Amino acid sequence: MLYGTIYGDIAGSMYEFRSVKDYNFTSVPKGSHFTDDTVMTLAIAKWLMNDGWGDEGLVEAMQEMGRAYPKAGYGGMFRKWLASENPKPYNSFGNGSAMRVAPCAWIADTLATAEALAKVSAEVTHNHPEGIKGAHAVAAAIVVAKEDYDKCEIKEYITKTYGYNLNRTVQEIKDSGYKFDSTCQGSVPEAIIAFLEGTDFDEVIRLAIYLGGDADTQAAIAGSIAEAFYGIPDKNVEIAKKYLDKNLIDIIYQFNKFCF
């Protein structure tokens, strides 16, 4: 668990502001690295393991991890939030809420629990309705994927529950002139579409990056759902580990142990 998110983040990191022109791009090119997607995902994991799932412990975990990895590529408002002695939500609808939510889905034993945890995990920063909805949708997609829903059922559930337009192809999105969009409403549906269209874990990641846009976050989101649906190949786990330090690997190990 969680390596799907992290591998996607690393694989997309060099393409975040450099959209690929065709599908034949290098996977995990030189210079790839983990970003704030990985750091905050693991902050959520720490919170879920060590706290009673209240927002005070969540803020502490996020600030601790963010300050430990200050060069992970945080946005301006979030960077100020990390540094604040009294951090408050700032009505964001950015995709930061969706990129970090995967642990909520993995630890939850019901869809309702996953959605409740997703809301708490989002609203300490992203308390705009679209920010919360993005986290809800990704958490729900992971839960129904791991519960053996087929892709038609996943698409139907997300469409009916969250109102996202999933009736597009990756190529149609790319041909429309799609560009960098870090909002939930402008990137979460696209990441879910990459998952729906891909035929295995690796293809999902490639499609999410091929879209263009906020490549690392879209690949992290798509990878989190793909891991729940397909599992993640051992080779991808080993590649991801090469980019992580012992502290991050230990958090992943402890979270997997905690969940099982």
C-alpha positions as CSV (number, residue, x, y, z in Angstrom):
1,M,0.0,0.0,0.0
2,L,0.9,3.6,-0.8
3,Y,3.6,2.7,-3.3
4,G,1.2,3.3,-6.1
5,T,0.8,6.9,-5.1
6,I,4.5,7.4,-4.5
7,Y,5.6,5.7,-7.7
8,G,3.2,7.9,-9.7
9,D,4.6,11.0,-7.9
10,I,8.2,10.1,-8.7
11,A,7.4,9.0,-12.3
12,G,5.6,12.3,-13.0
13,S,8.0,14.6,-11.1
14,M,10.1,15.6,-14.1
15,Y,7.1,16.2,-16.3
16,E,5.1,18.5,-14.0
17,F,6.0,21.6,-16.0
18,R,7.2,19.9,-19.1
19,S,4.3,18.1,-20.8
20,V,5.2,15.2,-23.1
21,K,4.3,15.6,-26.7
22,D,3.7,11.9,-27.5
23,Y,3.3,8.7,-25.6
24,N,6.8,7.4,-26.2
25,F,8.4,9.2,-23.3
26,T,11.0,7.9,-20.8
27,S,9.6,6.4,-17.6
28,V,11.2,7.8,-14.5
29,P,13.9,9.9,-16.3
30,K,17.1,11.1,-14.8
31,G,16.4,13.7,-12.1
32,S,13.1,12.2,-11.0
33,H,12.4,12.7,-7.3
34,F,9.6,12.5,-4.7
35,T,7.6,15.6,-4.1
36,D,5.1,17.1,-1.7
37,D,2.6,14.5,-2.9
38,T,4.7,11.7,-1.2
39,V,5.6,13.7,1.9
40,M,2.0,14.7,2.7
41,T,0.7,11.2,1.8
42,L,3.0,9.8,4.5
43,A,2.1,12.6,6.9
44,I,-1.5,11.4,6.6
45,A,-0.3,7.8,7.2
46,K,1.5,8.9,10.4
47,W,-1.6,10.7,11.6
48,L,-3.8,7.7,11.1
49,M,-1.4,5.4,12.9
50,N,-0.6,7.7,15.9
51,D,-3.7,9.8,16.6
52,G,-7.3,9.4,17.4
53,W,-8.1,10.8,13.9
54,G,-8.6,14.3,15.2
55,D,-7.5,17.4,13.3
56,E,-5.0,18.6,15.9
57,G,-2.9,15.5,15.5
58,L,-3.2,15.8,11.7
59,V,-1.9,19.4,11.7
60,E,1.0,18.3,13.8
61,A,1.9,15.4,11.5
62,M,1.7,17.5,8.4
63,Q,3.8,20.3,9.8
64,E,6.4,17.8,11.2
65,M,6.8,16.1,7.8
66,G,6.6,19.3,5.8
67,R,9.3,20.9,7.9
68,A,11.5,17.8,7.7
69,Y,11.3,17.9,3.9
70,P,11.3,21.6,3.2
71,K,12.3,21.3,-0.5
72,A,9.6,19.0,-1.6
73,G,7.9,21.6,-3.8
74,Y,5.0,23.0,-1.8
75,G,2.7,25.7,-3.1
76,G,3.0,29.2,-1.7
77,M,-0.1,29.1,0.6
78,F,0.7,25.7,1.9
79,R,4.3,26.7,2.6
80,K,3.0,29.5,4.8
81,W,0.6,27.1,6.5
82,L,3.5,24.8,7.3
83,A,5.5,27.6,8.9
84,S,2.5,29.0,10.9
85,E,2.3,28.7,14.6
86,N,-1.4,28.8,14.4
87,P,-2.3,27.3,10.9
88,K,-5.8,27.8,9.6
89,P,-7.6,26.4,6.5
90,Y,-7.4,28.8,3.6
91,N,-10.3,27.7,1.4
92,S,-8.2,26.0,-1.2
93,F,-9.7,23.8,-3.9
94,G,-6.3,22.7,-5.1
95,N,-5.5,19.1,-5.7
96,G,-3.3,18.8,-2.6
97,S,-6.3,17.4,-0.7
98,A,-6.7,14.6,-3.3
99,M,-3.0,13.8,-3.7
100,R,-2.5,12.9,0.0
101,V,-5.8,11.1,0.7
102,A,-4.8,7.5,-0.2
103,P,-4.0,6.3,3.4
104,C,-7.6,7.2,4.5
105,A,-8.9,4.8,1.9
106,W,-6.5,2.0,2.7
107,I,-7.1,2.1,6.5
108,A,-10.9,2.4,6.2
109,D,-13.1,-0.7,6.4
110,T,-16.1,1.0,4.9
111,L,-16.7,3.6,2.2
112,A,-18.4,5.9,4.8
113,T,-15.3,5.7,7.0
114,A,-13.0,6.5,4.1
115,E,-15.1,9.5,3.1
116,A,-15.2,10.8,6.7
117,L,-11.5,10.5,7.1
118,A,-10.9,12.1,3.7
119,K,-13.0,15.1,4.8
120,V,-10.9,15.6,8.0
121,S,-7.6,15.1,6.0
122,A,-8.7,17.8,3.5
123,E,-10.3,20.5,5.5
124,V,-7.4,21.5,7.7
125,T,-6.2,23.3,4.5
126,H,-8.5,22.6,1.6
127,N,-11.9,23.5,3.2
128,H,-13.5,24.7,0.0
129,P,-16.3,22.3,-1.2
130,E,-14.3,21.4,-4.3
131,G,-11.2,20.6,-2.3
132,I,-13.2,18.3,0.0
133,K,-15.0,16.7,-3.0
134,G,-11.7,15.9,-4.7
135,A,-10.4,14.1,-1.6
136,H,-13.7,12.3,-1.2
137,A,-13.7,11.1,-4.8
138,V,-10.2,9.8,-4.8
139,A,-10.7,8.0,-1.5
140,A,-14.0,6.5,-2.7
141,A,-12.4,5.3,-6.0
142,I,-9.6,3.5,-4.0
143,V,-12.1,1.9,-1.7
144,V,-14.4,0.6,-4.5
145,A,-11.4,-0.5,-6.5
146,K,-10.1,-2.6,-3.7
147,E,-13.6,-4.0,-3.1
148,D,-13.5,-5.5,-6.6
149,Y,-15.9,-3.2,-8.4
150,D,-15.2,-3.4,-12.1
151,K,-14.3,-0.2,-14.0
152,C,-17.8,0.4,-15.2
153,E,-19.1,0.3,-11.7
154,I,-16.3,2.6,-10.4
155,K,-17.1,5.1,-13.2
156,E,-20.8,5.0,-12.5
157,Y,-20.3,5.5,-8.7
158,I,-17.9,8.4,-9.0
159,T,-20.0,10.1,-11.7
160,K,-23.3,9.8,-9.8
161,T,-21.8,10.6,-6.4
162,Y,-19.5,13.5,-7.3
163,G,-20.7,14.7,-10.7
164,Y,-17.4,14.5,-12.5
165,N,-17.5,14.1,-16.2
166,L,-15.7,10.9,-16.9
167,N,-17.1,10.5,-20.5
168,R,-13.8,11.6,-22.1
169,T,-10.7,9.8,-23.3
170,V,-7.2,10.8,-22.4
171,Q,-6.5,11.6,-26.1
172,E,-9.6,13.8,-26.2
173,I,-8.5,15.7,-23.1
174,K,-4.9,16.2,-24.5
175,D,-6.2,17.3,-27.9
176,S,-8.5,19.9,-26.3
177,G,-5.4,21.8,-25.3
178,Y,-5.4,20.7,-21.7
179,K,-2.7,22.4,-19.7
180,F,-1.4,22.6,-16.1
181,D,-4.3,22.7,-13.7
182,S,-3.8,22.1,-10.1
183,T,-7.4,22.5,-9.0
184,C,-9.3,19.5,-7.9
185,Q,-12.0,20.1,-10.5
186,G,-9.5,20.5,-13.2
187,S,-7.2,17.5,-12.4
188,V,-9.0,14.8,-10.3
189,P,-11.5,13.7,-13.0
190,E,-8.6,13.6,-15.6
191,A,-6.5,11.4,-13.2
192,I,-9.5,9.1,-12.7
193,I,-10.0,8.9,-16.5
194,A,-6.4,7.8,-16.9
195,F,-7.0,5.0,-14.4
196,L,-10.2,4.0,-16.2
197,E,-8.5,3.8,-19.6
198,G,-5.3,2.0,-18.6
199,T,-5.1,-1.7,-18.8
200,D,-2.5,-2.3,-16.2
201,F,-0.6,-0.3,-13.5
202,D,2.2,0.9,-15.8
203,E,-0.2,2.0,-18.5
204,V,-2.3,4.0,-16.0
205,I,0.8,5.9,-14.9
206,R,1.9,6.6,-18.4
207,L,-1.6,7.9,-19.4
208,A,-1.7,10.2,-16.4
209,I,1.6,11.7,-17.4
210,Y,0.8,11.8,-21.1
211,L,-2.3,14.0,-20.3
212,G,0.0,16.9,-19.5
213,G,-0.9,19.2,-16.7
214,D,0.1,18.6,-13.1
215,A,1.8,15.3,-14.1
216,D,3.2,14.2,-10.7
217,T,-0.1,14.7,-8.9
218,Q,-2.2,13.2,-11.6
219,A,0.0,10.2,-11.7
220,A,0.0,9.9,-7.9
221,I,-3.8,10.0,-7.9
222,A,-4.2,7.6,-10.8
223,G,-1.5,5.3,-9.3
224,S,-3.2,5.2,-5.9
225,I,-6.4,3.9,-7.6
226,A,-4.5,1.6,-9.9
227,E,-2.7,0.0,-7.0
228,A,-6.0,-0.8,-5.4
229,F,-7.4,-2.3,-8.6
230,Y,-4.4,-4.0,-10.1
231,G,-1.8,-4.2,-7.3
232,I,1.6,-2.8,-8.0
233,P,4.4,-4.7,-9.7
234,D,7.4,-5.5,-7.5
235,K,9.7,-3.7,-10.0
236,N,7.8,-0.4,-9.5
237,V,8.1,-0.7,-5.7
238,E,11.8,-1.3,-6.0
239,I,12.2,1.7,-8.3
240,A,10.3,3.9,-5.9
241,K,12.3,2.8,-2.9
242,K,15.5,4.0,-4.6
243,Y,14.3,7.6,-4.3
244,L,13.2,7.4,-0.7
245,D,15.2,7.7,2.5
246,K,15.0,5.3,5.4
247,N,12.5,7.5,7.3
248,L,10.0,7.5,4.4
249,I,10.4,3.7,3.8
250,D,9.9,3.0,7.5
251,I,6.6,5.0,7.5
252,I,5.3,3.0,4.6
253,Y,6.3,-0.3,6.3
254,Q,4.7,0.7,9.6
255,F,1.5,1.8,7.9
256,N,1.2,-1.5,6.0
257,K,1.8,-3.4,9.2
258,F,-0.7,-1.2,11.1
259,C,-3.4,-1.8,8.5
260,F,-3.0,-5.6,8.5
